[in-house]
Amino acid sequence: MPPGELLGMSHTLGHRLRDGGFPSPSETRKTGVLIVGGGISGLSAAWRLAKSGVDDFLVMEMESEAGGNSRGGQSPLVAYPWGAHYLPLPTREAIYVRDLLAELGVLQGDPAAAKPAYDERYLCATPQERVFRHGLWEEGLLPHRGLDAAERAQQKRFHDRMEALKQARGRDGRRLFAIPMALSTTDPEWRALDQVSFKQWLKDNGFTAPTLYWLANYACRDDYGTAYDQVSAWAGLHYFACRNGEAANATSDTVITAPDGNAWLARGLAQKAGDRVISGAAVWRMEEGKSGVTVDVLVGEKSVRFEARQLIWAAPAFVLPRVWPAIPADLKQACLAGDYAPWLTANLHLSDLPEERHGAPAAWDNIFYDSPGLGYVTATHQLIRRRLNGTVLTYYRALHDVAPAEGRRLLLETPHAAWAEGILSELERVHPDIRKLTTRLDVFRNGHAMRRPVPGSLYHGQREKMATFRSLRITLAHADLSGFSLFEEAQYRGVLAAERVHLMLRGLLR
């Protein structure tokens, strides 16, 4: 068994929030704005405040580093992701994503252009993806070898339907499925899709092909950490129909990526915050007053009391009732209404490229058709012009096949050796020499990786209570307000919160 560590989110600190027992604050500090959570939402709020000229803020991050689900690692050979690993070409609605990419020099020219040009170093090198099925690699995501005419016809009908949904609009003139999701149509006819599962929608619309069912299930596991029979049909269709971004120098299905996944985006956002990000800082109590918010934070082994004029809550919603004793009852109910998908990531450091099976050539995203894991991405793929001695494969698995609480128990109790053996056995079917080449295998656990968009969770009232919550001193900002975890959603919620707080600070909003 190769050496490696069992890593993950700070469950010890997280469980301490649940169980209590913190020391009394030993000092008091003041700040204008306190941002709780240094994931993409919190960093986006800091980014937007700084761009607005507000520099009196601090970001509290419980983990050892900021970035949330977009963190990455670095080996002597190459950087690699620990979580989110790509960004689709941003749509015209995703104006904040485009602004960020322009600021980082990746989007070139006018961010509002219909088809901007992008720095080719960040456009995923071809081949982009392949799927392993029946002992062979097939190019693309949807399997096509050995299918009869009826199944191929269903695949085409599904593709045509999704393309039509990308262009369609509701009675209010909005796109049916936009990203950010808050810009989608309010048409009740389409919101009603939230009441049924994605699998049921496929059945109701005459889709029965096994490869389509696999594709739908894979998509839901990949983006939502949840099987398609437990995902809202609205969310399932959003996956396929929201992304219509285009580029002047790439096809519409090209994604933006880097060796370390989305970690470069998190770093780009964090640049504006500078040294105002405090890591290893667990907020354990907050109280809203007439003139500000008092927040107690565990930093190392001591508690520090922060007094802020405004607070942006950019941490997961389920934590908020733990630290805010006076939280309004309806907001508490909304925060606790959802559950979270447990997730596992592993990075395998290889001494050389692995042996290949027959079929499509090596790609960036390598997907398994019939397997507990989702597959892996290759960190050195973007460095394809250079022949490196080795690579890093980032393996992903959503624990969708058990209840979320059971998945979290498995993450907590399963030893590193058991995870490593299971991952190597799974990959061995595809790359026979994987054990011989793997010099290190680290496993990263995330018990609350993303809020699950189960049927009825998006337009049943609870999510909207969080998204529309207003207080004189506290503003919410997290992808949980959208109901699922995507970079565009997290950034959007962070920016909206920062804009509201900026107006509050200037006395222009009450």
Kinemage of the C-alpha trace (Angstrom):
@kinemage 1
@onewidth
@group {chain A} dominant
@subgroup {mainchain}
@vectorlist {calphas} color= white
{ca met a 1} P 0.000 0.000 0.000
{ca pro a 2} L 1.471 3.415 -0.919
{ca pro a 3} L 1.986 5.945 1.875
{ca gly a 4} L -0.505 8.760 2.344
{ca glu a 5} L -2.628 10.752 4.740
{ca leu a 6} L -6.281 10.829 5.687
{ca leu a 7} L -7.137 14.516 5.263
{ca gly a 8} L -10.333 16.522 5.179
{ca met a 9} L -12.375 19.355 6.577
{ca ser a 10} L -11.775 20.115 10.279
{ca his a 11} L -14.419 17.797 11.667
{ca thr a 12} L -12.941 18.116 15.159
{ca leu a 13} L -13.545 21.877 15.171
{ca gly a 14} L -16.897 21.418 13.494
{ca his a 15} L -18.063 18.923 16.109
{ca arg a 16} L -16.845 21.287 18.805
{ca leu a 17} L -19.304 23.871 17.458
{ca arg a 18} L -22.000 21.273 18.006
{ca asp a 19} L -20.842 20.231 21.469
{ca gly a 20} L -19.714 23.601 22.897
{ca gly a 21} L -17.097 24.255 25.555
{ca phe a 22} L -15.217 27.326 24.327
{ca pro a 23} L -13.066 29.625 26.491
{ca ser a 24} L -14.321 33.121 27.284
{ca pro a 25} L -12.921 35.868 25.030
{ca ser a 26} L -9.607 37.266 26.306
{ca glu a 27} L -9.438 40.291 24.011
{ca thr a 28} L -11.664 42.465 21.832
{ca arg a 29} L -11.028 43.739 18.318
{ca lys a 30} L -13.093 45.982 16.046
{ca thr a 31} L -13.739 45.847 12.310
{ca gly a 32} L -16.175 47.364 9.879
{ca val a 33} L -17.331 44.124 8.223
{ca leu a 34} L -16.777 40.583 9.462
{ca ile a 35} L -17.118 37.872 6.818
{ca val a 36} L -17.659 34.402 8.265
{ca gly a 37} L -16.427 31.743 5.862
{ca gly a 38} L -13.511 31.876 3.443
{ca gly a 39} L -14.948 29.707 0.680
{ca ile a 40} L -15.892 31.118 -2.719
{ca ser a 41} L -18.848 33.095 -1.301
{ca gly a 42} L -16.818 34.718 1.453
{ca leu a 43} L -13.861 35.457 -0.813
{ca ser a 44} L -16.245 36.889 -3.424
{ca ala a 45} L -17.780 39.167 -0.809
{ca ala a 46} L -14.295 40.358 0.157
{ca trp a 47} L -13.391 40.813 -3.520
{ca arg a 48} L -16.472 42.920 -4.168
{ca leu a 49} L -16.061 45.036 -1.010
{ca ala a 50} L -12.448 45.775 -1.911
{ca lys a 51} L -13.425 46.728 -5.471
{ca ser a 52} L -16.011 49.100 -3.956
{ca gly a 53} L -13.370 50.828 -1.871
{ca val a 54} L -14.204 49.124 1.441
{ca asp a 55} L -11.022 47.908 3.120
{ca asp a 56} L -12.166 47.682 6.749
{ca phe a 57} L -13.124 44.007 6.752
{ca leu a 58} L -11.872 40.636 7.975
{ca val a 59} L -12.570 37.103 6.739
{ca met a 60} L -12.832 34.300 9.316
{ca glu a 61} L -12.001 30.859 7.898
{ca met a 62} L -12.258 27.772 10.114
{ca glu a 63} L -9.968 25.641 7.941
{ca ser a 64} L -6.200 26.013 7.680
{ca glu a 65} L -6.580 27.836 4.378
{ca ala a 66} L -9.298 29.633 2.434
{ca gly a 67} L -10.928 28.318 -0.737
{ca gly a 68} L -13.641 25.971 0.510
{ca asn a 69} L -14.479 23.358 -2.129
{ca ser a 70} L -12.011 25.001 -4.540
{ca arg a 71} L -8.790 24.311 -2.681
{ca gly a 72} L -5.788 22.659 -4.278
{ca gly a 73} L -2.432 21.111 -3.435
{ca gln a 74} L 1.103 21.197 -4.774
{ca ser a 75} L 3.649 18.442 -5.314
{ca pro a 76} L 7.237 18.832 -6.529
{ca leu a 77} L 5.891 17.915 -9.977
{ca val a 78} L 2.582 19.722 -10.404
{ca ala a 79} L -0.343 21.433 -8.657
{ca tyr a 80} L -3.577 19.451 -8.297
{ca pro a 81} L -7.180 19.995 -7.071
{ca trp a 82} L -8.790 18.843 -3.837
{ca gly a 83} L -12.286 19.709 -5.029
{ca ala a 84} L -13.915 21.650 -7.877
{ca his a 85} L -11.782 21.364 -10.973
{ca tyr a 86} L -13.375 23.336 -13.806
{ca leu a 87} L -15.510 26.306 -14.788
{ca pro a 88} L -17.826 26.170 -17.829
{ca leu a 89} L -17.582 29.069 -20.267
{ca pro a 90} L -19.510 31.775 -18.388
{ca thr a 91} L -22.913 32.686 -19.736
{ca arg a 92} L -23.892 36.300 -20.422
{ca glu a 93} L -25.856 36.314 -17.143
{ca ala a 94} L -22.737 35.351 -15.161
{ca ile a 95} L -21.376 38.906 -15.267
{ca tyr a 96} L -19.389 38.630 -12.035
{ca val a 97} L -17.594 35.503 -13.253
{ca arg a 98} L -16.691 37.324 -16.457
{ca asp a 99} L -15.479 40.359 -14.496
{ca leu a 100} L -13.231 38.152 -12.375
{ca leu a 101} L -11.814 36.325 -15.393
{ca ala a 102} L -11.134 39.653 -17.103
{ca glu a 103} L -9.403 40.947 -13.978
{ca leu a 104} L -7.217 37.833 -13.908
{ca gly a 105} L -6.345 38.243 -17.601
{ca val a 106} L -8.035 35.013 -18.671
{ca leu a 107} L -10.984 36.668 -20.449
{ca gln a 108} L -9.529 38.970 -23.079
{ca gly a 109} L -11.369 42.016 -24.383
{ca asp a 110} L -14.885 43.078 -23.457
{ca pro a 111} L -16.389 40.938 -20.646
{ca ala a 112} L -19.876 41.682 -22.012
{ca ala a 113} L -19.096 40.369 -25.498
{ca ala a 114} L -21.304 37.577 -26.795
{ca lys a 115} L -18.232 35.460 -27.546
{ca pro a 116} L -15.176 36.665 -25.601
{ca ala a 117} L -11.728 35.284 -26.285
{ca tyr a 118} L -9.977 33.366 -23.500
{ca asp a 119} L -6.337 32.724 -22.688
{ca glu a 120} L -5.710 29.376 -24.339
{ca arg a 121} L -3.586 28.205 -21.406
{ca tyr a 122} L -6.809 27.976 -19.368
{ca leu a 123} L -8.982 26.365 -22.036
{ca cys a 124} L -9.006 22.621 -21.433
{ca ala a 125} L -6.598 20.926 -23.808
{ca thr a 126} L -8.036 18.250 -26.077
{ca pro a 127} L -9.057 15.513 -25.679
{ca gln a 128} L -11.252 16.865 -22.891
{ca glu a 129} L -13.145 13.803 -21.713
{ca arg a 130} L -13.698 10.122 -22.280
{ca val a 131} L -15.741 7.350 -20.644
{ca phe a 132} L -14.628 3.774 -19.808
{ca arg a 133} L -17.307 1.219 -20.653
{ca his a 134} L -17.216 -2.513 -21.420
{ca gly a 135} L -13.416 -2.580 -21.301
{ca leu a 136} L -12.923 0.279 -23.783
{ca trp a 137} L -12.460 4.027 -23.640
{ca glu a 138} L -14.967 6.061 -25.667
{ca glu a 139} L -14.484 9.686 -26.624
{ca gly a 140} L -16.882 12.149 -24.993
{ca leu a 141} L -19.202 11.749 -22.026
{ca leu a 142} L -22.169 9.898 -23.545
{ca pro a 143} L -21.368 6.290 -24.578
{ca his a 144} L -22.086 5.456 -28.201
{ca arg a 145} L -20.389 2.139 -29.100
{ca gly a 146} L -22.582 -0.862 -29.848
{ca leu a 147} L -25.927 0.906 -29.355
{ca asp a 148} L -28.981 0.066 -31.432
{ca ala a 149} L -30.773 2.633 -33.560
{ca ala a 150} L -33.521 3.203 -30.979
{ca glu a 151} L -31.070 4.134 -28.217
{ca arg a 152} L -29.085 6.410 -30.514
{ca ala a 153} L -32.349 8.106 -31.503
{ca gln a 154} L -33.204 8.690 -27.836
{ca gln a 155} L -29.773 10.188 -27.238
{ca lys a 156} L -30.316 12.594 -30.136
{ca arg a 157} L -33.813 13.474 -28.908
{ca phe a 158} L -32.450 14.216 -25.429
{ca his a 159} L -29.648 16.369 -26.850
{ca asp a 160} L -32.109 18.299 -29.029
{ca arg a 161} L -34.442 18.787 -26.073
{ca met a 162} L -31.655 20.207 -23.909
{ca glu a 163} L -30.555 22.554 -26.687
{ca ala a 164} L -34.125 23.810 -27.011
{ca leu a 165} L -34.376 24.352 -23.243
{ca lys a 166} L -31.165 26.391 -23.328
{ca gln a 167} L -32.847 28.893 -25.624
{ca ala a 168} L -36.410 28.786 -24.257
{ca arg a 169} L -37.896 31.478 -22.035
{ca gly a 170} L -40.759 31.600 -19.597
{ca arg a 171} L -43.750 33.917 -19.709
{ca asp a 172} L -41.736 36.562 -17.857
{ca gly a 173} L -39.127 36.655 -20.636
{ca arg a 174} L -36.390 35.042 -18.578
{ca arg a 175} L -34.442 31.953 -19.592
{ca leu a 176} L -35.941 28.766 -18.167
{ca phe a 177} L -32.653 27.725 -16.578
{ca ala a 178} L -30.131 30.494 -16.003
{ca ile a 179} L -26.918 30.580 -14.045
{ca pro a 180} L -26.982 32.134 -11.485
{ca met a 181} L -30.226 30.249 -10.813
{ca ala a 182} L -31.914 33.317 -9.278
{ca leu a 183} L -32.118 34.789 -12.802
{ca ser a 184} L -34.186 31.853 -14.111
{ca thr a 185} L -37.842 32.217 -15.002
{ca thr a 186} L -40.389 32.561 -12.220
{ca asp a 187} L -42.968 30.854 -14.421
{ca pro a 188} L -44.900 28.427 -12.125
{ca glu a 189} L -45.114 25.851 -14.915
{ca trp a 190} L -41.346 25.370 -14.858
{ca arg a 191} L -40.835 25.777 -11.142
{ca ala a 192} L -43.277 22.897 -10.681
{ca leu a 193} L -40.501 20.604 -11.959
{ca asp a 194} L -38.930 20.959 -8.529
{ca gln a 195} L -41.634 18.697 -7.122
{ca val a 196} L -40.554 15.535 -8.993
{ca ser a 197} L -37.244 13.719 -9.344
{ca phe a 198} L -35.072 13.955 -12.422
{ca lys a 199} L -35.473 10.221 -13.010
{ca gln a 200} L -39.248 10.628 -12.954
{ca trp a 201} L -39.040 13.489 -15.467
{ca leu a 202} L -37.069 11.261 -17.836
{ca lys a 203} L -39.720 8.548 -17.554
{ca asp a 204} L -42.568 11.025 -17.982
{ca asn a 205} L -40.967 12.312 -21.170
{ca gly a 206} L -40.449 8.902 -22.743
{ca phe a 207} L -36.723 8.536 -22.122
{ca thr a 208} L -35.855 4.927 -21.280
{ca ala a 209} L -32.367 4.393 -22.778
{ca pro a 210} L -29.894 2.941 -20.238
{ca thr a 211} L -27.105 5.243 -21.418
{ca leu a 212} L -29.310 8.306 -20.857
{ca tyr a 213} L -30.238 7.123 -17.386
{ca trp a 214} L -26.551 6.626 -16.660
{ca leu a 215} L -25.733 10.117 -17.991
{ca ala a 216} L -28.431 11.756 -15.865
{ca asn a 217} L -27.291 9.861 -12.779
{ca tyr a 218} L -23.646 10.694 -13.433
{ca ala a 219} L -24.457 14.396 -13.851
{ca cys a 220} L -26.375 14.530 -10.565
{ca arg a 221} L -23.686 12.613 -8.676
{ca asp a 222} L -20.997 14.847 -10.172
{ca asp a 223} L -22.555 18.259 -9.461
{ca tyr a 224} L -24.875 17.502 -6.544
{ca gly a 225} L -23.374 14.432 -4.848
{ca thr a 226} L -26.797 12.787 -5.091
{ca ala a 227} L -28.396 10.120 -7.317
{ca tyr a 228} L -30.814 11.261 -10.026
{ca asp a 229} L -33.802 9.583 -8.384
{ca gln a 230} L -33.246 11.879 -5.375
{ca val a 231} L -32.533 15.114 -7.283
{ca ser a 232} L -35.149 17.698 -8.200
{ca ala a 233} L -36.007 17.554 -11.906
{ca trp a 234} L -35.520 21.337 -11.995
{ca ala a 235} L -31.944 20.905 -10.735
{ca gly a 236} L -31.294 17.998 -13.095
{ca leu a 237} L -32.431 19.982 -16.113
{ca his a 238} L -30.511 23.023 -14.885
{ca tyr a 239} L -27.297 20.989 -15.143
{ca phe a 240} L -27.868 20.401 -18.863
{ca ala a 241} L -29.754 23.558 -19.907
{ca cys a 242} L -28.189 26.464 -17.992
{ca arg a 243} L -24.793 26.491 -19.682
{ca asn a 244} L -24.846 28.311 -22.999
{ca gly a 245} L -21.622 30.321 -22.746
{ca glu a 246} L -19.593 30.744 -25.925
{ca ala a 247} L -16.069 31.777 -26.822
{ca ala a 248} L -14.440 33.292 -29.870
{ca asn a 249} L -11.620 30.762 -29.736
{ca ala a 250} L -13.239 27.582 -28.385
{ca thr a 251} L -16.272 25.367 -28.839
{ca ser a 252} L -19.178 25.918 -26.447
{ca asp a 253} L -18.537 22.694 -24.519
{ca thr a 254} L -14.946 23.672 -23.655
{ca val a 255} L -14.277 24.244 -19.966
{ca ile a 256} L -11.815 26.532 -18.206
{ca thr a 257} L -9.364 24.730 -15.962
{ca ala a 258} L -5.834 24.632 -14.573
{ca pro a 259} L -3.665 21.889 -13.035
{ca asp a 260} L -4.998 22.752 -9.548
{ca gly a 261} L -8.639 22.848 -10.652
{ca asn a 262} L -10.453 25.947 -9.384
{ca ala a 263} L -7.868 26.807 -6.739
{ca trp a 264} L -6.429 29.508 -9.012
{ca leu a 265} L -9.853 31.192 -9.021
{ca ala a 266} L -9.971 31.126 -5.214
{ca arg a 267} L -6.498 32.683 -5.100
{ca gly a 268} L -7.583 35.335 -7.574
{ca leu a 269} L -10.511 36.289 -5.355
{ca ala a 270} L -8.338 36.206 -2.232
{ca gln a 271} L -5.829 38.681 -3.694
{ca lys a 272} L -8.189 41.553 -2.868
{ca ala a 273} L -8.483 40.395 0.745
{ca gly a 274} L -4.726 40.133 1.244
{ca asp a 275} L -3.776 39.553 4.867
{ca arg a 276} L -7.325 40.192 6.073
{ca val a 277} L -8.101 36.458 5.838
{ca ile a 278} L -7.653 34.793 9.251
{ca ser a 279} L -7.450 30.988 8.932
{ca gly a 280} L -7.955 28.498 11.740
{ca ala a 281} L -10.658 30.807 13.116
{ca ala a 282} L -13.910 29.146 14.242
{ca val a 283} L -16.838 31.465 14.928
{ca trp a 284} L -18.732 29.944 17.862
{ca arg a 285} L -21.114 32.683 18.984
{ca met a 286} L -22.672 35.819 17.512
{ca glu a 287} L -25.141 38.375 18.766
{ca glu a 288} L -26.823 41.163 16.833
{ca gly a 289} L -27.101 44.508 18.608
{ca lys a 290} L -28.471 47.931 17.749
{ca ser a 291} L -25.144 49.277 16.536
{ca gly a 292} L -23.388 46.148 15.312
{ca val a 293} L -22.693 42.445 15.736
{ca thr a 294} L -20.595 40.856 18.494
{ca val a 295} L -18.807 37.701 17.373
{ca asp a 296} L -16.723 35.299 19.472
{ca val a 297} L -14.056 33.418 17.516
{ca leu a 298} L -11.741 30.616 18.560
{ca val a 299} L -8.299 31.437 17.138
{ca gly a 300} L -5.805 28.784 18.143
{ca glu a 301} L -6.498 28.025 21.812
{ca lys a 302} L -7.994 31.378 22.787
{ca ser a 303} L -11.238 33.172 22.019
{ca val a 304} L -11.250 36.661 20.535
{ca arg a 305} L -14.302 38.909 20.535
{ca phe a 306} L -14.853 40.900 17.356
{ca glu a 307} L -17.193 43.876 17.213
{ca ala a 308} L -18.324 44.619 13.658
{ca arg a 309} L -20.727 47.100 12.137
{ca gln a 310} L -21.895 44.496 9.606
{ca leu a 311} L -21.597 40.715 9.317
{ca ile a 312} L -21.718 38.560 6.184
{ca trp a 313} L -22.474 34.907 6.926
{ca ala a 314} L -20.739 32.996 4.110
{ca ala a 315} L -20.461 29.631 5.873
{ca pro a 316} L -22.875 26.698 5.330
{ca ala a 317} L -26.409 27.466 6.468
{ca phe a 318} L -26.752 24.508 8.850
{ca val a 319} L -24.010 25.954 11.083
{ca leu a 320} L -25.736 29.310 11.628
{ca pro a 321} L -28.281 28.124 14.240
{ca arg a 322} L -25.374 26.637 16.235
{ca val a 323} L -23.667 29.997 16.706
{ca trp a 324} L -26.578 32.461 16.704
{ca pro a 325} L -28.774 31.713 19.735
{ca ala a 326} L -31.281 34.455 18.835
{ca ile a 327} L -31.716 33.401 15.203
{ca pro a 328} L -35.322 34.021 14.035
{ca ala a 329} L -37.360 30.832 14.201
{ca asp a 330} L -38.347 30.799 10.518
{ca leu a 331} L -34.739 31.337 9.417
{ca lys a 332} L -33.550 28.558 11.721
{ca gln a 333} L -36.110 26.216 10.185
{ca ala a 334} L -34.914 27.140 6.683
{ca cys a 335} L -31.236 26.664 7.561
{ca leu a 336} L -31.910 23.184 8.934
{ca ala a 337} L -34.339 22.137 6.181
{ca gly a 338} L -31.666 20.716 3.881
{ca asp a 339} L -29.072 17.981 4.127
{ca tyr a 340} L -25.571 17.801 2.697
{ca ala a 341} L -23.855 15.281 0.452
{ca pro a 342} L -20.737 13.544 1.827
{ca trp a 343} L -17.855 13.464 -0.618
{ca leu a 344} L -14.463 11.810 -1.046
{ca thr a 345} L -11.481 12.970 -3.112
{ca ala a 346} L -8.103 11.270 -3.458
{ca asn a 347} L -4.880 12.346 -5.108
{ca leu a 348} L -2.671 9.587 -6.496
{ca his a 349} L 0.926 10.583 -7.207
{ca leu a 350} L 2.291 8.412 -10.017
{ca ser a 351} L 5.910 7.886 -11.074
{ca asp a 352} L 4.854 7.590 -14.728
{ca leu a 353} L 1.757 7.679 -16.908
{ca pro a 354} L -0.303 4.504 -16.397
{ca glu a 355} L -0.820 1.740 -18.924
{ca glu a 356} L -3.788 2.444 -21.213
{ca arg a 357} L -6.647 0.209 -22.248
{ca his a 358} L -7.861 0.286 -25.848
{ca gly a 359} L -10.070 2.991 -27.264
{ca ala a 360} L -9.992 6.774 -27.006
{ca pro a 361} L -6.658 8.375 -26.057
{ca ala a 362} L -5.855 9.781 -22.603
{ca ala a 363} L -7.993 12.790 -21.689
{ca trp a 364} L -8.246 15.386 -18.934
{ca asp a 365} L -11.501 14.008 -17.454
{ca asn a 366} L -11.643 10.211 -17.344
{ca ile a 367} L -15.065 8.866 -16.401
{ca phe a 368} L -16.125 5.374 -15.337
{ca tyr a 369} L -19.443 4.052 -16.648
{ca asp a 370} L -20.149 1.362 -14.054
{ca ser a 371} L -18.209 2.135 -10.907
{ca pro a 372} L -18.720 3.577 -7.409
{ca gly a 373} L -16.402 6.492 -8.241
{ca leu a 374} L -16.918 9.199 -10.838
{ca gly a 375} L -13.463 8.814 -12.362
{ca tyr a 376} L -10.456 11.099 -12.246
{ca val a 377} L -8.869 14.194 -13.769
{ca thr a 378} L -5.207 14.375 -14.750
{ca ala a 379} L -3.323 17.317 -13.260
{ca thr a 380} L -0.616 17.328 -15.936
{ca his a 381} L -3.067 17.365 -18.858
{ca gln a 382} L -2.867 21.157 -19.197
{ca leu a 383} L 0.926 20.765 -19.417
{ca ile a 384} L 0.512 18.446 -22.386
{ca arg a 385} L 3.252 20.175 -24.348
{ca arg a 386} L 5.791 19.072 -21.750
{ca arg a 387} L 6.706 15.448 -21.075
{ca leu a 388} L 6.875 15.090 -17.305
{ca asn a 389} L 8.191 12.127 -15.346
{ca gly a 390} L 4.973 11.271 -13.604
{ca thr a 391} L 1.560 12.759 -12.980
{ca val a 392} L -1.151 13.219 -10.344
{ca leu a 393} L -4.618 11.704 -10.774
{ca thr a 394} L -7.442 13.275 -8.743
{ca tyr a 395} L -10.147 10.696 -8.044
{ca tyr a 396} L -13.718 11.695 -7.116
{ca arg a 397} L -16.481 9.802 -5.389
{ca ala a 398} L -19.824 10.980 -4.063
{ca leu a 399} L -21.188 8.743 -1.306
{ca his a 400} L -24.616 8.895 -2.935
{ca asp a 401} L -25.517 5.251 -2.362
{ca val a 402} L -26.040 5.619 1.395
{ca ala a 403} L -27.982 8.109 3.513
{ca pro a 404} L -25.962 11.315 4.118
{ca ala a 405} L -25.570 10.628 7.846
{ca glu a 406} L -24.280 7.126 7.103
{ca gly a 407} L -21.885 8.562 4.516
{ca arg a 408} L -20.488 10.951 7.106
{ca arg a 409} L -20.048 8.070 9.552
{ca leu a 410} L -18.137 6.115 6.911
{ca leu a 411} L -15.886 9.089 6.203
{ca leu a 412} L -15.186 9.502 9.894
{ca glu a 413} L -14.558 5.856 10.780
{ca thr a 414} L -13.039 4.215 7.683
{ca pro a 415} L -9.219 4.046 7.866
{ca his a 416} L -6.932 5.324 5.137
{ca ala a 417} L -5.850 1.820 4.116
{ca ala a 418} L -9.440 0.763 3.396
{ca trp a 419} L -10.145 3.798 1.212
{ca ala a 420} L -6.816 3.408 -0.585
{ca glu a 421} L -7.412 -0.288 -1.298
{ca gly a 422} L -10.892 0.409 -2.677
{ca ile a 423} L -9.650 3.227 -4.917
{ca leu a 424} L -6.702 1.228 -6.256
{ca ser a 425} L -8.925 -1.795 -6.930
{ca glu a 426} L -11.349 0.394 -8.844
{ca leu a 427} L -8.620 2.054 -10.907
{ca glu a 428} L -6.843 -1.260 -11.497
{ca arg a 429} L -9.655 -2.363 -13.804
{ca val a 430} L -8.751 0.564 -16.041
{ca his a 431} L -4.989 0.859 -15.481
{ca pro a 432} L -3.481 -2.580 -14.603
{ca asp a 433} L -0.180 -1.106 -13.381
{ca ile a 434} L -1.665 1.568 -11.107
{ca arg a 435} L -0.395 -0.031 -7.875
{ca lys a 436} L 3.161 -0.262 -9.154
{ca leu a 437} L 3.200 3.401 -10.246
{ca thr a 438} L 1.459 4.995 -7.247
{ca thr a 439} L 4.079 6.476 -4.913
{ca arg a 440} L 1.591 8.284 -2.652
{ca leu a 441} L -2.178 8.294 -2.142
{ca asp a 442} L -3.827 10.964 0.011
{ca val a 443} L -7.554 10.870 0.809
{ca phe a 444} L -9.617 13.992 1.496
{ca arg a 445} L -13.003 13.727 3.253
{ca asn a 446} L -15.788 16.303 3.142
{ca gly a 447} L -18.813 15.305 5.198
{ca his a 448} L -20.928 18.333 4.224
{ca ala a 449} L -19.623 18.981 0.722
{ca met a 450} L -22.759 20.496 -0.815
{ca arg a 451} L -26.437 21.062 -0.074
{ca arg a 452} L -28.546 18.411 -1.797
{ca pro a 453} L -31.192 19.723 -4.269
{ca val a 454} L -33.752 17.019 -3.480
{ca pro a 455} L -37.290 17.304 -4.897
{ca gly a 456} L -39.152 20.183 -3.310
{ca ser a 457} L -36.049 21.854 -1.883
{ca leu a 458} L -35.630 24.694 -4.376
{ca tyr a 459} L -39.102 26.203 -4.610
{ca his a 460} L -40.821 25.040 -1.440
{ca gly a 461} L -40.258 28.250 0.538
{ca gln a 462} L -37.390 27.274 2.848
{ca arg a 463} L -34.541 28.102 0.485
{ca glu a 464} L -36.235 31.376 -0.426
{ca lys a 465} L -36.381 32.349 3.252
{ca met a 466} L -32.595 32.227 3.363
{ca ala a 467} L -32.164 34.001 0.032
{ca thr a 468} L -34.497 36.843 1.030
{ca phe a 469} L -33.511 37.168 4.697
{ca arg a 470} L -32.879 40.779 5.710
{ca ser a 471} L -31.466 42.158 8.933
{ca leu a 472} L -29.982 45.533 9.834
{ca arg a 473} L -26.619 43.954 10.647
{ca ile a 474} L -26.494 40.407 9.246
{ca thr a 475} L -26.492 39.413 5.560
{ca leu a 476} L -26.378 35.825 4.274
{ca ala a 477} L -24.082 34.737 1.443
{ca his a 478} L -23.449 31.117 0.455
{ca ala a 479} L -24.259 28.712 -2.364
{ca asp a 480} L -26.793 27.199 0.059
{ca leu a 481} L -28.991 30.199 -0.798
{ca ser a 482} L -29.169 28.766 -4.327
{ca gly a 483} L -29.792 25.226 -3.106
{ca phe a 484} L -26.734 23.633 -4.732
{ca ser a 485} L -22.996 24.217 -4.869
{ca leu a 486} L -21.514 25.708 -8.047
{ca phe a 487} L -18.794 28.335 -8.394
{ca glu a 488} L -21.124 30.730 -10.200
{ca glu a 489} L -23.775 30.419 -7.491
{ca ala a 490} L -21.341 30.890 -4.611
{ca gln a 491} L -19.733 33.926 -6.228
{ca tyr a 492} L -23.117 35.483 -7.043
{ca arg a 493} L -24.355 35.181 -3.466
{ca gly a 494} L -21.117 36.631 -2.107
{ca val a 495} L -21.220 39.614 -4.461
{ca leu a 496} L -24.887 40.364 -3.695
{ca ala a 497} L -24.146 40.313 0.036
{ca ala a 498} L -21.167 42.653 -0.388
{ca glu a 499} L -23.198 45.105 -2.446
{ca arg a 500} L -25.943 45.182 0.165
{ca val a 501} L -23.461 45.692 3.013
{ca his a 502} L -21.740 48.478 1.087
{ca leu a 503} L -25.056 50.311 0.794
{ca met a 504} L -25.747 49.726 4.490
{ca leu a 505} L -22.375 51.177 5.441
{ca arg a 506} L -23.106 54.277 3.388
{ca gly a 507} L -26.516 54.679 4.969
{ca leu a 508} L -28.275 54.187 1.643
{ca leu a 509} L -30.205 51.085 2.690
{ca arg a 510} L -32.259 50.318 5.766
